[in-house]
Amino acid sequence: KAFLEALLNTLWYVVAVVVLEVSLALALAVMLKETTMGTAIARVGFYIPVILSPVVIGVAWRWMFGSLGVVNAMIESAGGSTIPFFSDVNWARVVVVLASVWAGAGLAMVMFIGGLNTIPSDIYEAAAIDRAGSWYTFFHITLPLVSPLLLIALIFRTMEAFKTFDIAYILSTQPTTELLSIKLYKYAFQEWQTGKSCALAYIVLIMVLAITNIYVKYLNKAKER
């Protein structure tokens, strides 16, 4: 039962983090692809979490969302009641996901900005002459041209999400919110069940390889277009 809970938590975490982070990074890249003083400052601001230690990020988010933290203080000042972010299972999962997205979106953003700047400007000029709207341009020009880079970002972020330990370990206070990486750590270094920990590590490896192979197949198809 504990393994199934950790597996479901991990799958939910990986899907939520990868989808939110890649979507946010692509949106930021589209907004900040033009190089100006303002966009340069914004890029640095969004990239700073990437160079911070995951432990520092976990401690900072635990301080912000704790019972006496900044977020609950703001809620109380607005007339609301405090939210048990870490004792409530659903809220704990949300906080871990948001912290991970905040920590990693900057790297994917930089990758996407590099890809967007390689798209020839005459393609957008032709679309503008044809009176194509911004949404049409994004979905029919920008997205198809950056799809190989998008799949590469998905591959790397999926692997990183499965390996997440630091942030989740600091912010997960209940067994019901543990990821497979935390369960593996407890088996190996707290309960000294090395057989279970090795088996769990192989299970994670097989899952990552299977998902990565799916991504690679789609990546090869995208390159052939």
ROLUMLUM-707469 format. One record per residue (C-alpha): x, y, z; residue number from 1. Coordinates in Angstrom, 1 decimal, decimal comma. Layout:
% residues N
<pt east="X" north="Y" up="Z" k="NUM"/>
...
END
This chain:
% residues 225
<pt east="0,0" north="0,0" up="0,0" k="1"/>
<pt east="2,8" north="2,4" up="0,9" k="2"/>
<pt east="4,5" north="1,7" up="-2,4" k="3"/>
<pt east="1,3" north="2,3" up="-4,4" k="4"/>
<pt east="0,7" north="5,6" up="-2,6" k="5"/>
<pt east="4,3" north="6,7" up="-3,4" k="6"/>
<pt east="3,9" north="5,6" up="-7,0" k="7"/>
<pt east="0,6" north="7,5" up="-7,5" k="8"/>
<pt east="2,1" north="10,5" up="-5,8" k="9"/>
<pt east="5,1" north="10,4" up="-8,0" k="10"/>
<pt east="3,1" north="10,0" up="-11,2" k="11"/>
<pt east="0,8" north="12,9" up="-10,2" k="12"/>
<pt east="3,8" north="15,0" up="-9,3" k="13"/>
<pt east="5,7" north="14,3" up="-12,5" k="14"/>
<pt east="2,6" north="15,1" up="-14,8" k="15"/>
<pt east="1,7" north="18,3" up="-12,9" k="16"/>
<pt east="5,3" north="19,6" up="-12,7" k="17"/>
<pt east="6,2" north="18,8" up="-16,3" k="18"/>
<pt east="3,0" north="20,3" up="-17,8" k="19"/>
<pt east="2,9" north="23,4" up="-15,6" k="20"/>
<pt east="6,7" north="24,1" up="-15,9" k="21"/>
<pt east="7,0" north="23,6" up="-19,7" k="22"/>
<pt east="3,8" north="25,6" up="-20,3" k="23"/>
<pt east="4,9" north="28,5" up="-18,0" k="24"/>
<pt east="8,4" north="28,4" up="-19,5" k="25"/>
<pt east="7,1" north="28,6" up="-23,1" k="26"/>
<pt east="4,7" north="31,5" up="-22,2" k="27"/>
<pt east="7,6" north="33,4" up="-20,5" k="28"/>
<pt east="9,9" north="32,8" up="-23,5" k="29"/>
<pt east="7,3" north="34,1" up="-25,9" k="30"/>
<pt east="6,8" north="37,2" up="-23,8" k="31"/>
<pt east="10,5" north="37,8" up="-23,2" k="32"/>
<pt east="12,1" north="36,8" up="-26,5" k="33"/>
<pt east="12,8" north="40,4" up="-27,5" k="34"/>
<pt east="16,0" north="41,7" up="-25,9" k="35"/>
<pt east="15,4" north="45,0" up="-24,0" k="36"/>
<pt east="16,4" north="46,2" up="-20,7" k="37"/>
<pt east="13,1" north="45,2" up="-19,1" k="38"/>
<pt east="13,1" north="41,7" up="-20,6" k="39"/>
<pt east="16,8" north="41,2" up="-19,6" k="40"/>
<pt east="16,0" north="42,0" up="-16,0" k="41"/>
<pt east="12,9" north="39,7" up="-16,1" k="42"/>
<pt east="15,0" north="36,9" up="-17,5" k="43"/>
<pt east="17,5" north="37,2" up="-14,7" k="44"/>
<pt east="14,7" north="37,3" up="-12,2" k="45"/>
<pt east="13,1" north="34,1" up="-13,5" k="46"/>
<pt east="16,4" north="32,3" up="-13,8" k="47"/>
<pt east="17,7" north="33,0" up="-10,3" k="48"/>
<pt east="15,7" north="30,1" up="-8,7" k="49"/>
<pt east="17,6" north="27,7" up="-11,1" k="50"/>
<pt east="21,0" north="28,5" up="-9,5" k="51"/>
<pt east="19,7" north="28,3" up="-6,0" k="52"/>
<pt east="20,2" north="25,1" up="-3,9" k="53"/>
<pt east="17,0" north="22,9" up="-3,8" k="54"/>
<pt east="17,5" north="22,8" up="0,0" k="55"/>
<pt east="17,4" north="26,6" up="0,2" k="56"/>
<pt east="14,2" north="26,6" up="-2,0" k="57"/>
<pt east="12,6" north="24,0" up="0,2" k="58"/>
<pt east="13,4" north="25,8" up="3,4" k="59"/>
<pt east="12,2" north="29,1" up="2,0" k="60"/>
<pt east="8,9" north="27,7" up="0,8" k="61"/>
<pt east="8,4" north="25,9" up="4,1" k="62"/>
<pt east="8,9" north="29,2" up="5,9" k="63"/>
<pt east="6,5" north="31,0" up="3,6" k="64"/>
<pt east="3,7" north="28,5" up="3,7" k="65"/>
<pt east="4,1" north="27,4" up="7,3" k="66"/>
<pt east="1,4" north="28,0" up="10,0" k="67"/>
<pt east="3,2" north="31,1" up="11,0" k="68"/>
<pt east="4,5" north="31,9" up="7,5" k="69"/>
<pt east="4,1" north="34,9" up="5,3" k="70"/>
<pt east="1,3" north="33,4" up="3,2" k="71"/>
<pt east="-1,0" north="32,6" up="6,1" k="72"/>
<pt east="-0,2" north="36,0" up="7,7" k="73"/>
<pt east="-1,4" north="37,7" up="4,5" k="74"/>
<pt east="-4,5" north="35,5" up="4,5" k="75"/>
<pt east="-5,3" north="36,4" up="8,1" k="76"/>
<pt east="-4,7" north="40,1" up="7,4" k="77"/>
<pt east="-7,3" north="39,9" up="4,6" k="78"/>
<pt east="-9,8" north="38,4" up="7,0" k="79"/>
<pt east="-9,5" north="34,8" up="6,1" k="80"/>
<pt east="-8,6" north="31,7" up="8,2" k="81"/>
<pt east="-5,2" north="30,1" up="8,0" k="82"/>
<pt east="-4,7" north="27,2" up="5,6" k="83"/>
<pt east="-2,9" north="24,0" up="6,8" k="84"/>
<pt east="-0,6" north="23,8" up="3,8" k="85"/>
<pt east="1,5" north="20,9" up="5,1" k="86"/>
<pt east="-0,9" north="19,0" up="7,3" k="87"/>
<pt east="-3,5" north="18,8" up="4,5" k="88"/>
<pt east="-2,6" north="16,2" up="1,9" k="89"/>
<pt east="-4,0" north="18,1" up="-1,1" k="90"/>
<pt east="-2,4" north="21,4" up="-0,1" k="91"/>
<pt east="0,9" north="19,7" up="0,6" k="92"/>
<pt east="1,0" north="18,2" up="-2,9" k="93"/>
<pt east="0,1" north="21,6" up="-4,5" k="94"/>
<pt east="2,9" north="23,4" up="-2,6" k="95"/>
<pt east="5,5" north="20,8" up="-3,6" k="96"/>
<pt east="4,5" north="21,1" up="-7,2" k="97"/>
<pt east="4,5" north="24,9" up="-7,2" k="98"/>
<pt east="7,9" north="25,0" up="-5,5" k="99"/>
<pt east="9,4" north="22,6" up="-8,1" k="100"/>
<pt east="7,8" north="24,6" up="-11,0" k="101"/>
<pt east="9,2" north="27,9" up="-9,6" k="102"/>
<pt east="12,7" north="26,3" up="-9,2" k="103"/>
<pt east="12,9" north="24,9" up="-12,7" k="104"/>
<pt east="10,9" north="27,0" up="-15,1" k="105"/>
<pt east="13,8" north="29,5" up="-15,7" k="106"/>
<pt east="16,0" north="26,9" up="-17,3" k="107"/>
<pt east="13,4" north="25,8" up="-19,8" k="108"/>
<pt east="12,6" north="29,4" up="-20,4" k="109"/>
<pt east="16,2" north="30,1" up="-21,5" k="110"/>
<pt east="16,1" north="27,0" up="-23,8" k="111"/>
<pt east="12,9" north="28,2" up="-25,4" k="112"/>
<pt east="14,1" north="31,8" up="-25,9" k="113"/>
<pt east="17,1" north="30,4" up="-27,8" k="114"/>
<pt east="14,9" north="28,3" up="-30,0" k="115"/>
<pt east="12,4" north="31,2" up="-30,6" k="116"/>
<pt east="15,3" north="33,5" up="-31,7" k="117"/>
<pt east="16,3" north="31,0" up="-34,4" k="118"/>
<pt east="13,0" north="31,3" up="-36,2" k="119"/>
<pt east="13,4" north="33,5" up="-39,3" k="120"/>
<pt east="11,6" north="36,8" up="-38,9" k="121"/>
<pt east="10,3" north="36,7" up="-42,5" k="122"/>
<pt east="8,0" north="33,9" up="-41,5" k="123"/>
<pt east="6,2" north="36,2" up="-39,0" k="124"/>
<pt east="6,3" north="39,0" up="-41,5" k="125"/>
<pt east="4,5" north="36,8" up="-44,1" k="126"/>
<pt east="1,9" north="35,8" up="-41,5" k="127"/>
<pt east="1,4" north="39,5" up="-40,6" k="128"/>
<pt east="0,8" north="40,3" up="-44,3" k="129"/>
<pt east="-1,8" north="37,5" up="-44,5" k="130"/>
<pt east="-3,4" north="39,1" up="-41,4" k="131"/>
<pt east="-2,8" north="36,1" up="-39,2" k="132"/>
<pt east="-3,8" north="36,6" up="-35,6" k="133"/>
<pt east="-1,4" north="36,1" up="-32,6" k="134"/>
<pt east="-3,0" north="32,9" up="-31,6" k="135"/>
<pt east="-3,0" north="31,5" up="-35,1" k="136"/>
<pt east="0,7" north="32,5" up="-35,5" k="137"/>
<pt east="1,6" north="30,8" up="-32,2" k="138"/>
<pt east="-0,2" north="27,5" up="-32,9" k="139"/>
<pt east="0,6" north="27,2" up="-36,6" k="140"/>
<pt east="4,1" north="28,8" up="-36,8" k="141"/>
<pt east="5,8" north="29,2" up="-33,4" k="142"/>
<pt east="4,7" north="25,9" up="-31,8" k="143"/>
<pt east="5,5" north="23,6" up="-34,7" k="144"/>
<pt east="9,0" north="25,2" up="-35,2" k="145"/>
<pt east="10,0" north="24,8" up="-31,6" k="146"/>
<pt east="8,4" north="21,4" up="-31,1" k="147"/>
<pt east="11,8" north="19,5" up="-31,2" k="148"/>
<pt east="13,1" north="21,8" up="-28,5" k="149"/>
<pt east="9,8" north="21,4" up="-26,6" k="150"/>
<pt east="10,2" north="17,6" up="-26,6" k="151"/>
<pt east="13,9" north="17,9" up="-25,4" k="152"/>
<pt east="12,7" north="20,0" up="-22,5" k="153"/>
<pt east="10,0" north="17,4" up="-21,7" k="154"/>
<pt east="12,6" north="14,7" up="-21,7" k="155"/>
<pt east="15,0" north="16,5" up="-19,3" k="156"/>
<pt east="12,3" north="17,8" up="-17,0" k="157"/>
<pt east="10,6" north="14,4" up="-16,8" k="158"/>
<pt east="13,9" north="12,8" up="-15,7" k="159"/>
<pt east="14,5" north="15,5" up="-13,2" k="160"/>
<pt east="11,0" north="15,2" up="-11,8" k="161"/>
<pt east="11,4" north="11,5" up="-11,2" k="162"/>
<pt east="14,7" north="12,3" up="-9,4" k="163"/>
<pt east="13,3" north="15,1" up="-7,2" k="164"/>
<pt east="14,2" north="14,6" up="-3,6" k="165"/>
<pt east="15,4" north="17,7" up="-1,8" k="166"/>
<pt east="12,4" north="19,9" up="-2,2" k="167"/>
<pt east="9,9" north="17,1" up="-1,7" k="168"/>
<pt east="11,7" north="15,8" up="1,4" k="169"/>
<pt east="11,7" north="19,2" up="3,1" k="170"/>
<pt east="8,1" north="20,0" up="2,2" k="171"/>
<pt east="6,5" north="16,5" up="2,5" k="172"/>
<pt east="5,7" north="16,0" up="6,2" k="173"/>
<pt east="3,3" north="13,0" up="5,7" k="174"/>
<pt east="3,8" north="9,5" up="4,4" k="175"/>
<pt east="0,7" north="10,0" up="2,2" k="176"/>
<pt east="2,6" north="12,7" up="0,2" k="177"/>
<pt east="5,9" north="10,9" up="-0,2" k="178"/>
<pt east="7,5" north="10,4" up="-3,6" k="179"/>
<pt east="9,3" north="7,3" up="-4,8" k="180"/>
<pt east="12,6" north="9,0" up="-4,2" k="181"/>
<pt east="11,8" north="9,6" up="-0,6" k="182"/>
<pt east="10,5" north="6,1" up="-0,1" k="183"/>
<pt east="13,7" north="4,8" up="-1,7" k="184"/>
<pt east="15,8" north="6,9" up="0,7" k="185"/>
<pt east="13,9" north="5,6" up="3,8" k="186"/>
<pt east="14,2" north="2,0" up="2,7" k="187"/>
<pt east="17,9" north="2,4" up="2,1" k="188"/>
<pt east="19,1" north="4,7" up="4,9" k="189"/>
<pt east="16,5" north="4,5" up="7,7" k="190"/>
<pt east="15,1" north="1,0" up="7,6" k="191"/>
<pt east="18,2" north="-0,5" up="6,0" k="192"/>
<pt east="16,2" north="-2,6" up="3,6" k="193"/>
<pt east="18,7" north="-2,5" up="0,8" k="194"/>
<pt east="16,9" north="-5,2" up="-1,3" k="195"/>
<pt east="13,7" north="-3,1" up="-1,4" k="196"/>
<pt east="15,6" north="0,1" up="-2,1" k="197"/>
<pt east="17,5" north="-1,5" up="-5,0" k="198"/>
<pt east="14,3" north="-3,0" up="-6,5" k="199"/>
<pt east="12,5" north="0,4" up="-6,2" k="200"/>
<pt east="15,5" north="2,1" up="-7,9" k="201"/>
<pt east="15,2" north="-0,3" up="-10,8" k="202"/>
<pt east="11,5" north="0,3" up="-11,1" k="203"/>
<pt east="12,1" north="4,1" up="-11,3" k="204"/>
<pt east="14,8" north="3,5" up="-13,9" k="205"/>
<pt east="12,5" north="1,4" up="-16,0" k="206"/>
<pt east="9,7" north="3,9" up="-15,8" k="207"/>
<pt east="12,0" north="6,8" up="-16,8" k="208"/>
<pt east="13,5" north="4,8" up="-19,7" k="209"/>
<pt east="10,0" north="3,8" up="-21,0" k="210"/>
<pt east="8,7" north="7,4" up="-20,9" k="211"/>
<pt east="11,9" north="8,8" up="-22,4" k="212"/>
<pt east="11,7" north="6,3" up="-25,3" k="213"/>
<pt east="8,2" north="7,6" up="-26,1" k="214"/>
<pt east="9,5" north="11,2" up="-26,1" k="215"/>
<pt east="12,4" north="10,2" up="-28,4" k="216"/>
<pt east="10,1" north="8,6" up="-30,9" k="217"/>
<pt east="8,0" north="11,7" up="-31,1" k="218"/>
<pt east="11,2" north="13,8" up="-31,3" k="219"/>
<pt east="12,5" north="11,8" up="-34,3" k="220"/>
<pt east="9,1" north="12,3" up="-36,0" k="221"/>
<pt east="9,2" north="16,0" up="-35,3" k="222"/>
<pt east="12,7" north="16,2" up="-36,9" k="223"/>
<pt east="11,5" north="14,4" up="-40,0" k="224"/>
<pt east="8,8" north="17,0" up="-40,7" k="225"/>
END
